[in-house]
Amino acid sequence: MSNATGLKSYFIFKNVDWPSMWSATWETVWMTLISMIAVVVFGIILGLILYETRTHNGPLFKVLNWIVGLFVDIFRSIPFIILIVLLLPVTKEMIGTIIGPRAALPSLVISASPFYARMVESYFREVDSGVIEAAESMGATTWGIITKVLLPESKPALIAGATVTTISLISYTAMAGAIGAGGLGNLAYLDGFQSSNNTVTLVATVIICLFVFLVQYIGDLLVKVTDKRTL
């Protein structure tokens, strides 16, 4: 009787191709993690450039700040679905294809890095200026201030911002899937929407939501661990 009940519960979603669903889930996780690593690296670099060049009076610093700021503002203002189409030639040149999870990476990184960079810049601005001045008075170099003051003091905020950005990337992967990038978005669109199979769409949506909840939980936990005010 218990075996029959188990089989019945298993076939509730009999319209779902589970091997394809798990494969698509892994593609979504893979795209999100790889792109997020690149986004954190490029976002912190761009945020540092924006922060360090905004207060310098030299013409070179002003030009660099303007160029980086223009790049950041342009690419974070372009809707992701349009950005994918605009970057198709670049993606083809870099990856060799415009189809599949790997082909989505350039668009994901270029769209999310500027967004995170502005967050990074704002987090650095919130660091207590007295701590920075104390480090400077002790002879700390610019690199020393970055590594010993800015990054440690803003670590909880950087993690919180990375969590928000990761959740945005998850939604971006779903949109990218609609044009053949793979993942749960692609499965929900092809096997769900186009095949009039609402069960596939529902299951893919639930898995994406669970992924978002997991990312938010881990992010909140890391913020709590690194925030000195909560210790």
GUVEX-893610 format. One line per 3 residues: their letters; for each residue x, y, z of C-alpha. Coordinates in nm, 4 decimals. Example, Ala and Ser with C-alpha at 12.3 -4.5 7.8 and 13.67 -1.06 7.14 Angstrom:
as = 1.2300,-0.4500,0.7800 ~ 1.3670,-0.1060,0.7140
END
This chain:
msn = 0.0000,0.0000,0.0000 ~ 0.2830,0.2376,0.0852 ~ 0.4574,0.1541,-0.2427
atg = 0.1426,0.2347,-0.4360 ~ 0.1107,0.5675,-0.2534 ~ 0.4731,0.6495,-0.3325
lks = 0.4270,0.5708,-0.6994 ~ 0.1115,0.7795,-0.7086 ~ 0.2880,1.0791,-0.5530
yfi = 0.5787,1.0360,-0.7953 ~ 0.3499,1.0456,-1.0977 ~ 0.1714,1.3602,-0.9847
fkn = 0.4218,1.5417,-1.2098 ~ 0.4337,1.2707,-1.4763 ~ 0.4439,1.5388,-1.7487
vdw = 0.7850,1.6481,-1.6224 ~ 1.1010,1.5045,-1.7751 ~ 1.2966,1.4889,-1.4490
psm = 1.6417,1.4168,-1.5969 ~ 1.6022,1.7258,-1.8162 ~ 1.4745,1.9245,-1.5183
wsa = 1.7764,1.8359,-1.3039 ~ 2.0115,1.9043,-1.5942 ~ 1.8501,2.2459,-1.6467
twe = 1.8742,2.3162,-1.2728 ~ 2.2468,2.2441,-1.2763 ~ 2.2893,2.4727,-1.5794
tvw = 2.1139,2.7549,-1.3936 ~ 2.3275,2.7016,-1.0824 ~ 2.6441,2.6812,-1.2932
mtl = 2.5659,2.9976,-1.4912 ~ 2.4814,3.1891,-1.1749 ~ 2.7893,3.0851,-0.9757
ism = 3.0436,3.1362,-1.2549 ~ 2.9015,3.4716,-1.3599 ~ 2.8713,3.5877,-0.9967
iav = 3.2388,3.5190,-0.9301 ~ 3.3309,3.7343,-1.2291 ~ 3.0784,4.0011,-1.1295
vvf = 3.2236,4.0309,-0.7777 ~ 3.5780,4.0655,-0.9136 ~ 3.4942,4.3199,-1.1858
gii = 3.2399,4.4995,-0.9680 ~ 3.4881,4.5575,-0.6860 ~ 3.7557,4.6736,-0.9321
lgl = 3.5187,4.9172,-1.1039 ~ 3.3804,5.0345,-0.7690 ~ 3.7318,5.0965,-0.6394
ily = 3.8211,5.2986,-0.9486 ~ 3.5074,5.5093,-0.9123 ~ 3.5730,5.5643,-0.5420
etr = 3.9450,5.6401,-0.5667 ~ 3.9205,5.8745,-0.8670 ~ 3.6227,6.0828,-0.7561
thn = 3.8181,6.2951,-0.5049 ~ 4.1443,6.3385,-0.6980 ~ 4.1927,6.6687,-0.8793
gpl = 4.4304,6.5530,-1.1526 ~ 4.2928,6.5549,-1.5088 ~ 4.3858,6.1893,-1.5589
fkv = 4.1790,6.0871,-1.2570 ~ 3.8822,6.2946,-1.3725 ~ 3.8940,6.1429,-1.7219
lnw = 3.9223,5.7900,-1.5810 ~ 3.6339,5.8517,-1.3422 ~ 3.4219,5.9864,-1.6276
ivg = 3.5000,5.6935,-1.8596 ~ 3.4354,5.4258,-1.5981 ~ 3.1247,5.6057,-1.4733
lfv = 2.9905,5.6324,-1.8291 ~ 3.0532,5.2616,-1.8923 ~ 2.8825,5.1658,-1.5671
dif = 2.5801,5.3897,-1.6203 ~ 2.5266,5.2836,-1.9815 ~ 2.5399,4.9091,-1.9260
rsi = 2.3362,4.9068,-1.6074 ~ 2.0601,5.1049,-1.7796 ~ 2.0172,4.8675,-2.0760
pfi = 1.7442,4.6046,-2.0176 ~ 1.9006,4.2614,-1.9991 ~ 1.6996,4.1040,-2.2783
ili = 1.8120,4.3847,-2.5126 ~ 2.1715,4.3596,-2.3938 ~ 2.1810,3.9912,-2.4858
vll = 2.0837,4.0734,-2.8434 ~ 2.3321,4.3624,-2.8644 ~ 2.6154,4.1392,-2.7430
lpv = 2.5450,3.8478,-2.9785 ~ 2.8391,3.9354,-3.2100 ~ 3.0721,3.9722,-2.9096
tke = 2.9451,3.6457,-2.7621 ~ 2.9954,3.4659,-3.0932 ~ 3.3527,3.5984,-3.1118
mig = 3.4403,3.5134,-2.7509 ~ 3.2596,3.1823,-2.6982 ~ 3.2179,3.0583,-3.0535
tii = 2.8436,3.0119,-3.0186 ~ 2.5333,3.2060,-2.9172 ~ 2.3497,2.9009,-2.7846
gpr = 2.3925,2.7277,-2.4502 ~ 2.4872,2.8222,-2.0927 ~ 2.8410,2.9346,-2.1820
aal = 2.7017,3.1807,-2.4342 ~ 2.5037,3.3555,-2.1605 ~ 2.8079,3.4328,-1.9453
psl = 2.9324,3.7502,-2.1236 ~ 2.5876,3.9108,-2.1101 ~ 2.5362,3.8111,-1.7468
vis = 2.8726,3.9514,-1.6385 ~ 2.8496,4.2735,-1.8406 ~ 2.4973,4.3453,-1.7196
asp = 2.5522,4.2752,-1.3492 ~ 2.9068,4.4087,-1.2967 ~ 2.8115,4.7778,-1.3419
fya = 2.5144,4.7312,-1.1102 ~ 2.7352,4.5832,-0.8402 ~ 3.0096,4.8400,-0.9040
rmv = 2.7799,5.1279,-0.8082 ~ 2.6832,4.9432,-0.4929 ~ 3.0506,4.8864,-0.4095
esy = 3.1272,5.2557,-0.4585 ~ 2.8452,5.3551,-0.2238 ~ 2.9614,5.1037,0.0392
fre = 3.3139,5.2467,0.0312 ~ 3.1739,5.5978,0.0758 ~ 2.9974,5.4829,0.3929
vds = 3.3227,5.3727,0.5566 ~ 3.4040,5.6014,0.8501 ~ 3.6373,5.8734,0.7215
gvi = 3.8008,5.8907,1.0640 ~ 3.9267,5.5330,1.0273 ~ 4.0719,5.6163,0.6850
eaa = 4.2388,5.9332,0.8168 ~ 4.3868,5.7390,1.1074 ~ 4.5329,5.4844,0.8656
esm = 4.6773,5.7638,0.6498 ~ 4.8327,5.9341,0.9524 ~ 5.0070,5.6073,1.0330
gat = 5.1645,5.6056,0.6878 ~ 4.9358,5.3539,0.5200 ~ 4.9625,5.3429,0.1405
twg = 4.6614,5.3556,-0.0898 ~ 4.6793,4.9791,-0.1353 ~ 4.7089,4.9367,0.2414
iit = 4.3975,5.1477,0.2991 ~ 4.2085,4.9425,0.0408 ~ 4.3072,4.6043,0.1840
kvl = 4.3192,4.6943,0.5540 ~ 4.0371,4.9467,0.5839 ~ 3.7941,4.9735,0.2915
lpe = 3.7422,4.6048,0.2166 ~ 3.7290,4.4797,0.5791 ~ 3.5063,4.7647,0.7006
skp = 3.2592,4.7234,0.4126 ~ 3.2655,4.3422,0.4028 ~ 2.9105,4.2889,0.5394
ali = 2.7702,4.5431,0.2928 ~ 2.9663,4.3887,0.0057 ~ 2.8239,4.0466,0.0891
aga = 2.4713,4.1863,0.1143 ~ 2.5122,4.3588,-0.2211 ~ 2.6517,4.0411,-0.3758
tvt = 2.3474,3.8528,-0.2464 ~ 2.1086,4.0984,-0.4111 ~ 2.3105,4.0848,-0.7330
tis = 2.3124,3.7035,-0.7319 ~ 1.9339,3.6965,-0.7049 ~ 1.9136,3.9364,-0.9986
lis = 2.1457,3.7076,-1.1942 ~ 1.9133,3.4135,-1.1309 ~ 1.6298,3.6050,-1.2961
yta = 1.8655,3.7046,-1.5781 ~ 1.9494,3.3387,-1.6450 ~ 1.5782,3.2675,-1.6801
mag = 1.5443,3.5464,-1.9373 ~ 1.8553,3.4276,-2.1184 ~ 1.7038,3.0805,-2.1351
aig = 1.4170,3.2169,-2.3415 ~ 1.6575,3.2742,-2.6311 ~ 1.8437,2.9463,-2.6051
agg = 2.0925,2.9940,-2.3218 ~ 1.9819,2.6781,-2.1438 ~ 1.8867,2.6406,-1.7810
lgn = 1.5461,2.6406,-1.6182 ~ 1.4316,2.9429,-1.8188 ~ 1.4943,2.7622,-2.1446
lay = 1.3205,2.4475,-2.0203 ~ 1.0201,2.6408,-1.8907 ~ 0.9874,2.8225,-2.2219
ldg = 1.0365,2.5299,-2.4634 ~ 0.8965,2.2333,-2.2715 ~ 0.6527,2.4399,-2.0693
fqs = 0.5124,2.7408,-2.2512 ~ 0.5582,2.6344,-2.6130 ~ 0.4430,2.2795,-2.5403
snn = 0.1452,2.3983,-2.3326 ~ 0.2789,2.1995,-2.0391 ~ 0.2071,2.4155,-1.7370
tvt = 0.3428,2.1505,-1.5008 ~ 0.6968,2.1983,-1.6329 ~ 0.6666,2.5744,-1.5980
lva = 0.5364,2.5375,-1.2414 ~ 0.8129,2.2990,-1.1329 ~ 1.0849,2.5168,-1.2925
tvi = 0.9420,2.8213,-1.1135 ~ 0.9382,2.6438,-0.7774 ~ 1.3004,2.5325,-0.8199
icl = 1.4084,2.8871,-0.9091 ~ 1.2269,3.0209,-0.6021 ~ 1.3977,2.7631,-0.3797
fvf = 1.7329,2.8618,-0.5281 ~ 1.6615,3.2282,-0.4515 ~ 1.5604,3.1444,-0.0936
lvq = 1.8811,2.9442,-0.0459 ~ 2.0991,3.2267,-0.1806 ~ 1.9247,3.4805,0.0433
yig = 1.9650,3.2568,0.3488 ~ 2.3360,3.2013,0.2861 ~ 2.3894,3.5718,0.2179
dll = 2.2100,3.6767,0.5372 ~ 2.4099,3.4215,0.7351 ~ 2.7423,3.5488,0.5982
vkv = 2.6443,3.9097,0.6690 ~ 2.5599,3.8186,1.0281 ~ 2.8906,3.6367,1.0725
tdk = 3.1031,3.9189,0.9270 ~ 2.9180,4.2156,1.0779 ~ 3.1075,4.3221,1.3907
rtl = 2.8018,4.5063,1.5195 ~ 2.6131,4.1780,1.5631 ~ 2.8915,3.9968,1.7451
END
